[in-house]
Amino acid sequence: MLPKLDPLLHSELRLAVMSILSDVDQADFSYIKKQTDATSGNLSVQIDKLSAAGYITVEKGFKGKMPCTTCRITPVGIEAFKNYVKALKKYISVGK
């Protein structure tokens, strides 16, 4: 029996955000936006969903006079991401 895929991570943009954050200590909104080629509005909505689930933390502040949003993956997010990748590997290995 194949494992269920986390529906929150089964979105291309949310998965991309989690992938980026799993490799760094933190990333600001501009960096994530550039890496994903997402619109500001769509990225903001997806970050809010990940934050509401406890998968990431979001800090809003300023760099000089410019607003800055910084994201970090949480331990819960790391575990969810690892489980998602593990489940995907099971899907890929079916029939081999």
C-alpha positions as semicolon CSV with decimal commas, in nm:
position;residue;x (nm);y (nm);z (nm)
1;M;0,000;0,000;0,000
2;L;0,136;0,341;-0,094
3;P;0,164;0,611;0,173
4;K;-0,052;0,922;0,159
5;L;0,116;1,235;0,032
6;D;0,089;1,543;0,251
7;P;-0,159;1,761;0,057
8;L;0,001;2,076;0,193
9;L;0,335;1,981;0,038
10;H;0,180;1,839;-0,278
11;S;0,172;2,187;-0,430
12;E;0,456;2,284;-0,661
13;L;0,522;2,623;-0,501
14;R;0,488;2,508;-0,139
15;L;0,717;2,213;-0,214
16;A;0,969;2,451;-0,373
17;V;0,962;2,678;-0,067
18;M;1,018;2,382;0,164
19;S;1,300;2,252;-0,058
20;I;1,474;2,589;-0,046
21;L;1,431;2,626;0,329
22;S;1,551;2,273;0,398
23;D;1,893;2,369;0,258
24;V;1,947;2,702;0,436
25;D;1,921;2,842;0,788
26;Q;1,680;3,110;0,665
27;A;1,576;3,283;0,346
28;D;1,414;3,616;0,281
29;F;1,103;3,664;0,070
30;S;1,295;3,820;-0,221
31;Y;1,534;3,524;-0,243
32;I;1,251;3,269;-0,237
33;K;1,056;3,471;-0,494
34;K;1,358;3,482;-0,726
35;Q;1,430;3,109;-0,686
36;T;1,068;3,005;-0,750
37;D;0,977;3,269;-1,011
38;A;0,647;3,311;-0,827
39;T;0,440;3,626;-0,807
40;S;0,454;3,814;-0,478
41;G;0,085;3,754;-0,411
42;N;0,093;3,380;-0,477
43;L;0,414;3,332;-0,278
44;S;0,271;3,527;0,014
45;V;-0,041;3,307;0,022
46;Q;0,164;2,986;0,009
47;I;0,401;3,106;0,282
48;D;0,099;3,187;0,499
49;K;-0,034;2,832;0,450
50;L;0,301;2,677;0,545
51;S;0,326;2,906;0,846
52;A;-0,029;2,826;0,962
53;A;0,057;2,454;0,948
54;G;0,365;2,515;1,164
55;Y;0,601;2,405;0,886
56;I;0,783;2,740;0,873
57;T;0,821;3,052;1,083
58;V;0,792;3,397;0,934
59;E;0,958;3,706;1,078
60;K;0,876;4,050;0,946
61;G;1,123;4,330;1,001
62;F;1,331;4,586;0,820
63;K;1,668;4,600;0,645
64;G;1,742;4,966;0,681
65;K;1,416;5,129;0,577
66;M;1,304;4,842;0,354
67;P;1,059;4,581;0,484
68;C;1,204;4,230;0,502
69;T;1,024;3,898;0,552
70;T;1,244;3,608;0,662
71;C;1,136;3,243;0,661
72;R;1,279;2,943;0,847
73;I;1,177;2,580;0,838
74;T;1,065;2,441;1,176
75;P;1,138;2,096;1,321
76;V;0,778;2,002;1,234
77;G;0,840;2,123;0,878
78;I;1,164;1,928;0,851
79;E;0,987;1,610;0,960
80;A;0,695;1,670;0,720
81;F;0,935;1,738;0,433
82;K;1,140;1,423;0,507
83;N;0,822;1,214;0,525
84;Y;0,698;1,360;0,196
85;V;1,027;1,282;0,020
86;K;1,027;0,930;0,167
87;A;0,670;0,875;0,044
88;L;0,759;1,003;-0,304
89;K;1,050;0,760;-0,320
90;K;0,806;0,475;-0,251
91;Y;0,584;0,592;-0,538
92;I;0,883;0,612;-0,771
93;S;1,007;0,265;-0,678
94;V;0,675;0,091;-0,751
95;G;0,711;-0,144;-1,044
96;K;1,089;-0,140;-1,054
